[in-house]
Amino acid sequence: RAETRTVGLISAAPGASGNVSRANGGREEAMILLVTTSSRAQECAAALQQGTRQPTQVANSVPRAVARLQSTEYDALAIDQSLLEADSRALDTLLNHAGTALPIYVNLALHHCDRVVREAQVALRRAEKEKQWAMGLAERVLRNQLRAEVTGILLTSELALRQPAIPA
């Protein structure tokens, strides 16, 4: 029997399928997975969803988080540090299954949800800036490569036009 957990507008059944997809019907919308055993998980997930305007799901164990990471693509993975203290291999396991999800380390035992939201906002903004910078760099590299290829084609064409016609 699959357990369904709802946070805000998102509902997901862990391990529902072997295919990786967006839990929101395939639309390219940013999503966050909060991994914690804290009793404040739902409160902080709702605060994260409101503060980042990104759907947020909760996994209350490493195996459930892995199941969700395998079935759904996330943009951020908020990991409660208290979970990591209880299981020394939890971080490796989570990061090995995180894909491109940005790890954000939070401590729900020490910090209020407002601070967790601020940390997530800062990390997501930084990741977005890095993504834009990388895309700009890739665009410049591609443009320069294309420019070099087009220049080579034009030079070759000009040289070919300067050659006398080949007799038939």
BATOR-345399 format. One record per atom (N, C-alpha, C, CB): chain; atom name; z, y, x. Coordinates in nm, 3 decimals, padded with zeros to 5 digits. Last residue first. Glycine has a CB too. Layout:
BATOR-345399
REC c  a      zz      yy      xx
REC A CA       Z       Y       X
...
end
This chain:
BATOR-345399
REC c  a      zz      yy      xx
REC A  N -06.866  02.110  03.549
REC A CA -06.866  01.996  03.458
REC A  C -06.939  01.878  03.510
REC A CB -06.923  02.035  03.329
REC A  N -06.661  02.276  03.791
REC A CA -06.794  02.241  03.735
REC A  C -06.786  02.113  03.652
REC A CB -06.898  02.223  03.849
REC A  N -06.391  02.475  03.706
REC A CA -06.428  02.346  03.763
REC A  C -06.564  02.309  03.702
REC A CB -06.317  02.233  03.734
REC A  N -06.372  02.818  03.781
REC A CA -06.391  02.710  03.683
REC A  C -06.437  02.584  03.752
REC A CB -06.494  02.752  03.575
REC A  N -06.141  02.929  04.027
REC A CA -06.274  02.925  03.969
REC A  C -06.287  02.805  03.875
REC A CB -06.382  02.920  04.079
REC A  N -05.813  03.038  03.947
REC A CA -05.898  02.938  04.009
REC A  C -06.036  02.945  03.944
REC A CB -05.837  02.795  03.995
REC A  N -05.666  03.203  03.786
REC A CA -05.732  03.263  03.903
REC A  C -05.828  03.166  03.971
REC A CB -05.627  03.311  04.003
REC A  N -05.547  03.034  03.602
REC A CA -05.652  03.124  03.555
REC A  C -05.728  03.188  03.671
REC A CB -05.592  03.232  03.468
REC A  N -05.356  02.912  03.763
REC A CA -05.465  02.830  03.709
REC A  C -05.580  02.918  03.661
REC A CB -05.414  02.743  03.593
REC A  N -05.184  03.127  03.807
REC A CA -05.255  03.066  03.920
REC A  C -05.373  02.983  03.872
REC A CB -05.160  02.979  04.003
REC A  N -05.092  03.162  03.544
REC A CA -05.164  03.270  03.611
REC A  C -05.244  03.215  03.729
REC A CB -05.067  03.380  03.659
REC A  N -04.959  02.917  03.503
REC A CA -05.073  02.953  03.418
REC A  C -05.158  03.061  03.484
REC A CB -05.025  03.002  03.280
REC A  N -04.756  02.940  03.693
REC A CA -04.852  02.830  03.702
REC A  C -04.977  02.861  03.621
REC A CB -04.788  02.698  03.653
REC A  N -04.620  03.163  03.588
REC A CA -04.680  03.167  03.721
REC A  C -04.785  03.058  03.739
REC A CB -04.572  03.153  03.828
REC A  N -04.538  03.059  03.338
REC A CA -04.627  03.175  03.345
REC A  C -04.694  03.185  03.481
REC A CB -04.548  03.304  03.317
REC A  N -04.367  02.850  03.419
REC A CA -04.486  02.820  03.339
REC A  C -04.586  02.936  03.348
REC A CB -04.448  02.793  03.191
REC A  N -04.169  02.998  03.554
REC A CA -04.248  02.896  03.624
REC A  C -04.375  02.863  03.551
REC A CB -04.166  02.771  03.644
REC A  N -04.069  03.149  03.340
REC A CA -04.129  03.216  03.455
REC A  C -04.217  03.119  03.533
REC A CB -04.019  03.276  03.547
REC A  N -03.963  02.941  03.186
REC A CA -04.072  03.021  03.132
REC A  C -04.143  03.096  03.245
REC A CB -04.020  03.121  03.026
REC A  N -03.755  02.854  03.359
REC A CA -03.863  02.763  03.319
REC A  C -03.984  02.840  03.269
REC A CB -03.815  02.666  03.211
REC A  N -03.594  03.084  03.374
REC A CA -03.653  03.029  03.497
REC A  C -03.770  02.936  03.463
REC A CB -03.547  02.953  03.579
REC A  N -03.520  03.106  03.106
REC A CA -03.594  03.215  03.170
REC A  C -03.663  03.164  03.295
REC A CB -03.500  03.333  03.204
REC A  N -03.371  02.873  03.074
REC A CA -03.496  02.890  03.000
REC A  C -03.582  02.998  03.063
REC A CB -03.466  02.925  02.854
REC A  N -03.155  02.934  03.244
REC A CA -03.239  02.816  03.270
REC A  C -03.373  02.829  03.199
REC A CB -03.167  02.687  03.225
REC A  N -03.052  03.163  03.118
REC A CA -03.103  03.173  03.255
REC A  C -03.192  03.054  03.289
REC A CB -02.986  03.181  03.354
REC A  N -02.974  03.050  02.872
REC A CA -03.073  03.158  02.875
REC A  C -03.134  03.169  03.014
REC A CB -03.010  03.292  02.834
REC A  N -02.777  02.871  02.961
REC A CA -02.898  02.821  02.895
REC A  C -03.009  02.925  02.899
REC A CB -02.868  02.781  02.751
REC A  N -02.588  03.054  03.059
REC A CA -02.646  02.953  03.148
REC A  C -02.776  02.901  03.089
REC A CB -02.547  02.836  03.170
REC A  N -02.528  03.199  02.825
REC A CA -02.586  03.267  02.941
REC A  C -02.653  03.168  03.036
REC A CB -02.478  03.347  03.016
REC A  N -02.419  02.993  02.665
REC A CA -02.537  03.066  02.620
REC A  C -02.607  03.136  02.737
REC A CB -02.500  03.169  02.513
REC A  N -02.194  02.925  02.813
REC A CA -02.299  02.825  02.793
REC A  C -02.429  02.892  02.750
REC A CB -02.255  02.721  02.689
REC A  N -02.052  03.167  02.786
REC A CA -02.093  03.119  02.918
REC A  C -02.207  03.018  02.905
REC A CB -01.974  03.057  02.992
REC A  N -02.007  03.167  02.510
REC A CA -02.082  03.275  02.573
REC A  C -02.135  03.235  02.709
REC A CB -01.996  03.399  02.586
REC A  N -01.848  02.937  02.488
REC A CA -01.978  02.942  02.420
REC A  C -02.066  03.052  02.479
REC A CB -01.959  02.964  02.270
REC A  N -01.625  03.018  02.636
REC A CA -01.703  02.903  02.681
REC A  C -01.841  02.902  02.616
REC A CB -01.630  02.772  02.650
REC A  N -01.535  03.231  02.475
REC A CA -01.572  03.256  02.614
REC A  C -01.662  03.143  02.665
REC A CB -01.446  03.270  02.702
REC A  N -01.475  03.093  02.239
REC A CA -01.578  03.196  02.238
REC A  C -01.626  03.226  02.379
REC A CB -01.525  03.324  02.172
REC A  N -01.267  02.929  02.337
REC A CA -01.387  02.868  02.281
REC A  C -01.502  02.969  02.280
REC A CB -01.361  02.816  02.138
REC A  N -01.078  03.121  02.407
REC A CA -01.133  03.033  02.511
REC A  C -01.262  02.968  02.464
REC A CB -01.031  02.926  02.550
REC A  N -01.025  03.225  02.152
REC A CA -01.081  03.312  02.256
REC A  C -01.145  03.229  02.367
REC A CB -00.973  03.403  02.315
REC A  N -00.914  02.996  02.031
REC A CA -01.037  03.056  01.977
REC A  C -01.104  03.146  02.080
REC A CB -01.005  03.136  01.849
REC A  N -00.684  02.962  02.187
REC A CA -00.788  02.857  02.186
REC A  C -00.920  02.912  02.134
REC A CB -00.743  02.737  02.101
REC A  N -00.545  03.196  02.117
REC A CA -00.584  03.173  02.256
REC A  C -00.696  03.068  02.263
REC A CB -00.463  03.128  02.341
REC A  N -00.503  03.145  01.844
REC A CA -00.582  03.262  01.886
REC A  C -00.633  03.243  02.029
REC A CB -00.498  03.392  01.877
REC A  N -00.341  02.915  01.863
REC A CA -00.472  02.907  01.796
REC A  C -00.561  03.025  01.833
REC A CB -00.453  02.902  01.644
REC A  N -00.115  03.021  01.993
REC A CA -00.192  02.912  02.055
REC A  C -00.332  02.902  01.993
REC A CB -00.118  02.778  02.039
REC A  N -00.029  03.211  01.804
REC A CA -00.066  03.253  01.940
REC A  C -00.154  03.146  02.005
REC A CB  00.061  03.279  02.026
REC A  N  00.026  03.045  01.582
REC A CA -00.072  03.153  01.572
REC A  C -00.122  03.195  01.710
REC A CB -00.013  03.274  01.498
REC A  N  00.230  02.882  01.686
REC A CA  00.102  02.822  01.646
REC A  C -00.007  02.928  01.638
REC A CB  00.117  02.751  01.511
REC A  N  00.430  03.071  01.726
REC A CA  00.380  02.995  01.840
REC A  C  00.244  02.932  01.808
REC A CB  00.481  02.886  01.881
REC A  N  00.468  03.157  01.459
REC A CA  00.420  03.251  01.561
REC A  C  00.362  03.178  01.681
REC A CB  00.535  03.342  01.607
REC A  N  00.564  02.916  01.345
REC A CA  00.439  02.975  01.297
REC A  C  00.383  03.071  01.401
REC A CB  00.460  03.048  01.164
REC A  N  00.803  02.890  01.484
REC A CA  00.702  02.784  01.495
REC A  C  00.566  02.838  01.453
REC A CB  00.741  02.661  01.409
REC A  N  00.934  03.115  01.389
REC A CA  00.898  03.108  01.530
REC A  C  00.791  03.001  01.553
REC A CB  01.021  03.079  01.616
REC A  N  00.967  03.044  01.119
REC A CA  00.892  03.165  01.155
REC A  C  00.847  03.162  01.301
REC A CB  00.977  03.290  01.131
REC A  N  01.134  02.821  01.120
REC A CA  00.992  02.802  01.091
REC A  C  00.908  02.924  01.129
REC A CB  00.972  02.770  00.944
REC A  N  01.360  02.844  01.399
REC A CA  01.328  02.860  01.258
REC A  C  01.177  02.847  01.240
REC A CB  01.380  02.998  01.204
REC A  N  01.452  02.609  01.652
REC A CA  01.382  02.728  01.606
REC A  C  01.358  02.724  01.455
REC A CB  01.251  02.743  01.679
REC A  N  01.583  02.371  01.714
REC A CA  01.634  02.497  01.767
REC A  C  01.575  02.620  01.700
REC A CB  01.606  02.504  01.913
REC A  N  01.454  02.166  01.585
REC A CA  01.600  02.161  01.591
REC A  C  01.658  02.295  01.635
REC A CB  01.645  02.050  01.687
REC A  N  01.185  02.205  01.619
REC A CA  01.241  02.237  01.488
REC A  C  01.393  02.231  01.486
REC A CB  01.185  02.142  01.385
REC A  N  00.996  02.310  01.854
REC A CA  01.129  02.249  01.850
REC A  C  01.196  02.291  01.720
REC A CB  01.215  02.292  01.974
REC A  N  00.659  02.234  01.963
REC A CA  00.757  02.310  01.886
REC A  C  00.890  02.239  01.891
REC A CB  00.710  02.330  01.739
REC A  N  00.354  02.258  02.121
REC A CA  00.487  02.199  02.129
REC A  C  00.588  02.291  02.060
REC A CB  00.528  02.175  02.276
REC A  N  00.037  02.173  02.037
REC A CA  00.131  02.284  02.031
REC A  C  00.271  02.223  02.026
REC A CB  00.104  02.378  01.905
REC A  N -00.281  02.067  02.143
REC A CA -00.139  02.034  02.129
REC A  C -00.054  02.162  02.134
REC A CB -00.094  01.937  02.241
REC A  N -00.574  02.081  01.961
REC A CA -00.493  02.158  02.054
REC A  C -00.346  02.119  02.039
REC A CB -00.512  02.310  02.031
REC A  N -00.798  01.812  01.933
REC A CA -00.689  01.889  01.872
REC A  C -00.604  01.954  01.980
REC A CB -00.602  01.797  01.783
REC A  N -00.995  01.650  02.021
REC A CA -01.004  01.789  02.062
REC A  C -00.893  01.875  02.001
REC A CB -01.139  01.846  02.024
REC A  N -00.794  01.367  02.042
REC A CA -00.931  01.417  02.047
REC A  C -00.932  01.561  02.097
REC A CB -00.999  01.409  01.908
REC A  N -00.550  01.239  02.021
REC A CA -00.564  01.374  01.966
REC A  C -00.707  01.424  01.962
REC A CB -00.481  01.471  02.045
REC A  N -00.484  01.004  02.140
REC A CA -00.554  00.995  02.011
REC A  C -00.586  01.133  01.952
REC A CB -00.470  00.916  01.913
REC A  N -00.352  01.077  02.367
REC A CA -00.465  00.985  02.382
REC A  C -00.546  00.975  02.253
REC A CB -00.416  00.847  02.423
REC A  N -00.142  01.227  02.261
REC A CA -00.250  01.297  02.331
REC A  C -00.373  01.208  02.351
REC A CB -00.200  01.347  02.465
REC A  N  00.019  01.018  02.153
REC A CA -00.037  01.123  02.068
REC A  C -00.156  01.191  02.135
REC A CB  00.069  01.228  02.035
REC A  N  00.082  00.869  02.386
REC A CA  00.016  00.806  02.272
REC A  C -00.052  00.911  02.185
REC A CB  00.118  00.725  02.188
REC A  N  00.215  01.061  02.541
REC A CA  00.091  00.998  02.589
REC A  C  00.012  00.937  02.474
REC A CB  00.123  00.890  02.694
REC A  N  00.436  01.111  02.367
REC A CA  00.342  01.218  02.404
REC A  C  00.210  01.159  02.452
REC A CB  00.402  01.308  02.513
REC A  N  00.571  00.862  02.351
REC A CA  00.511  00.924  02.232
REC A  C  00.407  01.028  02.269
REC A CB  00.620  00.988  02.146
REC A  N  00.712  00.750  02.551
REC A CA  00.568  00.728  02.553
REC A  C  00.496  00.796  02.437
REC A CB  00.541  00.580  02.549
REC A  N  00.978  00.814  02.497
REC A CA  00.918  00.870  02.618
REC A  C  00.766  00.851  02.623
REC A CB  00.980  00.807  02.740
REC A  N  01.129  00.907  02.215
REC A CA  01.029  00.809  02.260
REC A  C  00.952  00.866  02.377
REC A CB  00.933  00.770  02.144
REC A  N  01.308  01.115  02.186
REC A CA  01.346  00.983  02.136
REC A  C  01.254  00.873  02.187
REC A CB  01.345  00.984  01.985
REC A  N  01.171  01.332  02.281
REC A CA  01.293  01.291  02.351
REC A  C  01.336  01.151  02.309
REC A CB  01.406  01.390  02.325
REC A  N  00.971  01.366  02.094
REC A CA  00.934  01.322  02.229
REC A  C  01.055  01.274  02.308
REC A CB  00.865  01.435  02.304
REC A  N  01.108  01.464  01.879
REC A CA  01.040  01.336  01.864
REC A  C  01.007  01.278  02.002
REC A CB  00.912  01.351  01.779
REC A  N  01.178  01.711  01.974
REC A CA  01.285  01.614  01.951
REC A  C  01.228  01.474  01.932
REC A CB  01.369  01.653  01.827
REC A  N  00.940  01.855  01.975
REC A CA  00.992  01.805  02.102
REC A  C  01.104  01.703  02.083
REC A CB  01.043  01.921  02.185
REC A  N  00.680  01.806  01.752
REC A CA  00.822  01.841  01.763
REC A  C  00.879  01.775  01.890
REC A CB  00.901  01.795  01.636
REC A  N  00.359  01.926  01.777
REC A CA  00.444  01.813  01.811
REC A  C  00.587  01.862  01.829
REC A CB  00.394  01.741  01.939
REC A  N  00.075  01.998  01.614
REC A CA  00.208  02.056  01.640
REC A  C  00.306  01.940  01.657
REC A CB  00.253  02.154  01.525
REC A  N -00.240  02.008  01.687
REC A CA -00.141  01.903  01.674
REC A  C -00.007  01.963  01.713
REC A CB -00.178  01.778  01.762
REC A  N -00.542  02.137  01.551
REC A CA -00.416  02.157  01.622
REC A  C -00.321  02.043  01.589
REC A CB -00.352  02.293  01.586
REC A  N -00.762  02.039  01.426
REC A CA -00.784  02.142  01.527
REC A  C -00.658  02.167  01.609
REC A CB -00.830  02.271  01.461
REC A  N -00.849  01.700  01.348
REC A CA -00.757  01.814  01.342
REC A  C -00.791  01.913  01.452
REC A CB -00.609  01.768  01.355
REC A  N -01.012  01.460  01.157
REC A CA -01.023  01.551  01.271
REC A  C -00.932  01.671  01.250
REC A CB -01.170  01.597  01.291
REC A  N -00.886  01.143  01.061
REC A CA -00.915  01.282  01.027
REC A  C -00.921  01.365  01.154
REC A CB -00.810  01.339  00.930
REC A  N -00.825  00.891  01.156
REC A CA -00.904  00.900  01.034
REC A  C -00.949  01.042  01.001
REC A CB -00.826  00.845  00.919
REC A  N -00.676  00.918  01.385
REC A CA -00.792  00.830  01.390
REC A  C -00.882  00.846  01.268
REC A CB -00.747  00.686  01.401
REC A  N -00.471  01.081  01.303
REC A CA -00.561  01.131  01.406
REC A  C -00.688  01.046  01.414
REC A CB -00.491  01.134  01.541
REC A  N -00.342  00.907  01.126
REC A CA -00.408  01.027  01.075
REC A  C -00.508  01.082  01.176
REC A CB -00.304  01.135  01.039
REC A  N -00.247  00.716  01.307
REC A CA -00.335  00.676  01.197
REC A  C -00.410  00.796  01.141
REC A CB -00.253  00.607  01.085
REC A  N -00.082  00.878  01.466
REC A CA -00.199  00.813  01.526
REC A  C -00.298  00.772  01.416
REC A CB -00.157  00.689  01.611
REC A  N  00.114  00.942  01.277
REC A CA  00.033  01.049  01.337
REC A  C -00.094  00.990  01.396
REC A CB  00.113  01.125  01.445
REC A  N  00.223  00.691  01.231
REC A CA  00.156  00.761  01.120
REC A  C  00.068  00.873  01.173
REC A CB  00.259  00.818  01.021
REC A  N  00.331  00.637  01.490
REC A CA  00.225  00.552  01.433
REC A  C  00.152  00.619  01.316
REC A CB  00.284  00.420  01.386
REC A  N  00.520  00.855  01.508
REC A CA  00.404  00.848  01.598
REC A  C  00.296  00.755  01.541
REC A CB  00.448  00.800  01.739
REC A  N  00.618  01.004  01.195
REC A CA  00.635  00.907  01.303
REC A  C  00.508  00.908  01.388
REC A CB  00.665  00.763  01.247
REC A  N  00.557  01.176  00.992
REC A CA  00.697  01.166  01.031
REC A  C  00.725  01.057  01.133
REC A CB  00.782  01.143  00.910
REC A  N  00.319  01.419  00.963
REC A CA  00.336  01.277  00.998
REC A  C  00.478  01.264  01.050
REC A CB  00.227  01.228  01.105
REC A  N  00.176  01.652  00.743
REC A CA  00.294  01.607  00.815
REC A  C  00.284  01.458  00.841
REC A CB  00.422  01.640  00.736
REC A  N -00.080  01.906  00.750
REC A CA -00.029  01.777  00.707
REC A  C  00.090  01.740  00.794
REC A CB -00.139  01.669  00.713
REC A  N -00.216  02.208  00.640
REC A CA -00.124  02.142  00.733
REC A  C -00.074  02.013  00.671
REC A CB -00.006  02.235  00.769
REC A  N -00.486  02.436  00.636
REC A CA -00.417  02.323  00.574
REC A  C -00.336  02.248  00.677
REC A CB -00.518  02.229  00.506
REC A  N -00.427  02.764  00.744
REC A CA -00.493  02.638  00.772
REC A  C -00.416  02.525  00.705
REC A CB -00.504  02.614  00.925
REC A  N -00.302  03.008  00.761
REC A CA -00.408  02.991  00.660
REC A  C -00.492  02.866  00.688
REC A CB -00.498  03.115  00.655
REC A  N -00.083  03.044  00.910
REC A CA -00.209  03.028  00.983
REC A  C -00.329  03.021  00.890
REC A CB -00.203  02.903  01.068
REC A  N  00.120  03.078  00.718
REC A CA  00.109  03.170  00.831
REC A  C -00.022  03.162  00.907
REC A CB  00.219  03.146  00.925
REC A  N  00.086  02.864  00.536
REC A CA  00.079  03.002  00.489
REC A  C  00.053  03.099  00.605
REC A CB  00.210  03.040  00.417
REC A  N  00.110  02.644  00.708
REC A CA -00.009  02.659  00.625
REC A  C -00.024  02.803  00.578
REC A CB -00.002  02.565  00.504
REC A  N  00.364  02.691  00.814
REC A CA  00.246  02.687  00.901
REC A  C  00.119  02.709  00.821
REC A CB  00.238  02.553  00.976
REC A  N  00.516  02.667  00.579
REC A CA  00.516  02.795  00.652
REC A  C  00.395  02.801  00.746
REC A CB  00.648  02.812  00.733
REC A  N  00.468  02.398  00.519
REC A CA  00.427  02.501  00.423
REC A  C  00.420  02.637  00.491
REC A CB  00.525  02.506  00.304
REC A  N  00.585  02.287  00.746
REC A CA  00.443  02.265  00.719
REC A  C  00.390  02.369  00.622
REC A CB  00.419  02.124  00.664
REC A  N  00.851  02.363  00.712
REC A CA  00.774  02.419  00.824
REC A  C  00.625  02.398  00.806
REC A CB  00.820  02.355  00.956
REC A  N  00.913  02.213  00.481
REC A CA  00.932  02.359  00.484
REC A  C  00.848  02.422  00.594
REC A CB  01.082  02.394  00.504
REC A  N  00.864  01.952  00.568
REC A CA  00.785  02.008  00.459
REC A  C  00.794  02.160  00.456
REC A CB  00.832  01.950  00.324
REC A  N  01.059  01.931  00.781
REC A CA  00.916  01.912  00.804
REC A  C  00.832  01.978  00.694
REC A CB  00.883  01.764  00.811
REC A  N  01.331  01.932  00.794
REC A CA  01.266  02.059  00.759
REC A  C  01.113  02.051  00.772
REC A CB  01.319  02.171  00.848
REC A  N  01.414  01.699  00.896
REC A CA  01.427  01.712  00.750
REC A  C  01.361  01.841  00.701
REC A CB  01.575  01.709  00.709
REC A  N  01.198  01.575  01.154
REC A CA  01.294  01.672  01.103
REC A  C  01.296  01.674  00.950
REC A CB  01.261  01.812  01.156
REC A  N  01.018  01.432  01.285
REC A CA  01.109  01.354  01.201
REC A  C  01.213  01.446  01.136
REC A CB  01.178  01.244  01.284
REC A  N  00.673  01.530  01.323
REC A CA  00.817  01.553  01.335
REC A  C  00.894  01.457  01.246
REC A CB  00.852  01.698  01.299
REC A  N  00.379  01.679  01.365
REC A CA  00.441  01.550  01.390
REC A  C  00.589  01.574  01.417
REC A CB  00.373  01.475  01.510
REC A  N  00.137  01.831  01.181
REC A CA  00.273  01.851  01.230
REC A  C  00.338  01.715  01.243
REC A CB  00.356  01.945  01.135
REC A  N -00.190  01.916  01.217
REC A CA -00.103  01.801  01.192
REC A  C  00.031  01.829  01.258
REC A CB -00.166  01.668  01.246
REC A  N -00.417  02.144  01.070
REC A CA -00.306  02.122  01.161
REC A  C -00.232  01.996  01.119
REC A CB -00.209  02.245  01.163
REC A  N -00.762  02.245  01.058
REC A CA -00.647  02.174  01.004
REC A  C -00.544  02.151  01.112
REC A CB -00.690  02.041  00.942
REC A  N -01.038  02.449  00.966
REC A CA -00.935  02.414  01.063
REC A  C -00.818  02.346  00.994
REC A CB -00.888  02.540  01.140
REC A  N -01.326  02.318  00.819
REC A CA -01.209  02.403  00.804
REC A  C -01.103  02.356  00.902
REC A CB -01.155  02.400  00.657
REC A  N -01.607  02.230  00.738
REC A CA -01.555  02.265  00.869
REC A  C -01.441  02.366  00.855
REC A CB -01.667  02.321  00.959
REC A  N -01.589  01.972  00.492
REC A CA -01.612  02.111  00.529
REC A  C -01.548  02.139  00.664
REC A CB -01.557  02.208  00.420
REC A  N -01.517  01.714  00.421
REC A CA -01.621  01.731  00.521
REC A  C -01.650  01.875  00.559
REC A CB -01.744  01.669  00.473
REC A  N -01.301  01.703  00.247
REC A CA -01.435  01.677  00.194
REC A  C -01.546  01.704  00.293
REC A CB -01.457  01.758  00.073
REC A  N -01.072  01.748  00.390
REC A CA -01.106  01.841  00.284
REC A  C -01.250  01.823  00.238
REC A CB -01.084  01.984  00.332
REC A  N -01.032  01.594  00.606
REC A CA -00.960  01.553  00.486
REC A  C -00.999  01.641  00.367
REC A CB -00.809  01.560  00.509
REC A  N -01.317  01.510  00.792
REC A CA -01.228  01.615  00.748
REC A  C -01.161  01.569  00.620
REC A CB -01.304  01.750  00.727
REC A  N -01.312  01.192  00.965
REC A CA -01.373  01.295  00.882
REC A  C -01.271  01.403  00.854
REC A CB -01.426  01.236  00.750
REC A  N -01.379  00.889  01.107
REC A CA -01.314  01.017  01.131
REC A  C -01.386  01.122  01.049
REC A CB -01.313  01.054  01.282
REC A  N -01.334  00.572  00.955
REC A CA -01.422  00.684  00.988
REC A  C -01.341  00.810  01.009
REC A CB -01.527  00.705  00.879
REC A  N -01.170  00.381  00.860
REC A CA -01.193  00.381  01.004
REC A  C -01.278  00.497  01.049
REC A CB -01.256  00.253  01.047
REC A  N -00.929  00.505  00.620
REC A CA -01.059  00.449  00.658
REC A  C -01.071  00.453  00.809
REC A CB -01.176  00.525  00.591
REC A  N -00.657  00.556  00.593
REC A CA -00.735  00.525  00.474
REC A  C -00.870  00.466  00.509
REC A CB -00.753  00.649  00.391
REC A  N -00.447  00.620  00.763
REC A CA -00.527  00.502  00.791
REC A  C -00.617  00.461  00.676
REC A CB -00.437  00.388  00.827
REC A  N -00.257  00.783  00.515
REC A CA -00.272  00.745  00.655
REC A  C -00.352  00.616  00.669
REC A CB -00.135  00.728  00.720
REC A  N -00.405  00.986  00.285
REC A CA -00.346  00.853  00.298
REC A  C -00.366  00.809  00.440
REC A CB -00.408  00.751  00.197
REC A  N -00.340  01.321  00.196
REC A CA -00.407  01.224  00.283
REC A  C -00.332  01.093  00.284
REC A CB -00.418  01.279  00.426
REC A  N -00.396  01.633  00.063
REC A CA -00.339  01.502  00.037
REC A  C -00.414  01.404  00.124
REC A CB -00.347  01.464 -00.115
REC A  N -00.335  01.980  00.051
REC A CA -00.395  01.867  00.120
REC A  C -00.321  01.739  00.085
REC A CB -00.394  01.890  00.271
REC A  N -00.217  02.207 -00.040
REC A CA -00.333  02.160 -00.114
REC A  C -00.395  02.035 -00.056
REC A CB -00.435  02.268 -00.120
REC A  N  00.108  02.142  00.048
REC A CA  00.021  02.246 -00.004
REC A  C -00.092  02.184 -00.083
REC A CB -00.035  02.333  00.109
REC A  N  00.100  01.818  00.124
REC A CA  00.155  01.944  00.174
REC A  C  00.061  02.052  00.128
REC A CB  00.171  01.943  00.331
REC A  N  00.167  01.489  00.032
REC A CA  00.098  01.613 -00.001
REC A  C  00.173  01.731  00.056
REC A CB  00.083  01.627 -00.153
REC A  N  00.098  01.160  00.115
REC A CA  00.189  01.271  00.134
REC A  C  00.110  01.398  00.108
REC A CB  00.253  01.271  00.277
REC A  N  00.087  00.826  00.026
REC A CA  00.019  00.955  00.017
REC A  C  00.122  01.065  00.027
REC A CB -00.062  00.968 -00.115
REC A  N  00.061  00.510  00.175
REC A CA  00.149  00.618  00.131
REC A  C  00.069  00.747  00.128
REC A CB  00.273  00.632  00.223
REC A  N -00.091  00.215  00.068
REC A CA -00.102  00.337  00.147
REC A  C -00.012  00.444  00.088
REC A CB -00.248  00.388  00.154
REC A  N  00.000 -00.117  00.086
REC A CA  00.000  00.000  00.000
REC A  C  00.000  00.122  00.089
REC A CB  00.122  00.001 -00.097
end
